[in-house]
Amino acid sequence: MEDFVIKSGDMIQITVPPPALVPQLLAPVPLIGSSTSLMISGQPACLLGDELPAAIEGPLTYTAPPFVTPGTGTLQIVLMPNNMTSQTMNGSPMLLKGATFQAIFNVASPAMQPTPTGPIPDPLVVKPCTAQFITTNISVMAG
């Protein structure tokens, strides 16, 4: 099934379920394409491996009230088959808009809840998130 190819300058939007809050993920984050052979509107196409921009590779800070003392974690992106091509470019599949997919926020150091008897750590060390690509490409499709 064909869909729009993702290119440099397109965005990834990651939604962290409340009450967790990751400030670096509140706004969509721009992607940087690594294709050397396919340009879309003058921008390189994004290949598999370009889905996690350096700006959000981590570690990222988070809170999850009542755990208000920030902790840290890293993101893992889990693409679906409809988010990449079966054919390859430079040996890697191209990223496609596709459907919403999964992102996982893995806690490295938990956020803490301050109490008079000492801090209590956030017990949820894996926070499932949703993610989607946002593209301005309306001309180049692949499948």
PyMOL commands that set and color helices and strands:
alter all, ss='L'
color gray80, all
select helices_A, chain A and resi 23-25+54-56+81-83
alter helices_A, ss='H'
color red, helices_A
select strands_A, chain A and resi 3-4+11-15+29-30+39-40+43-44+60-64+67-78+84-89+92-95+101-109+112-113+120-121+126-134+141-142
alter strands_A, ss='S'
color yellow, strands_A
deselect
rebuild
show_as cartoon
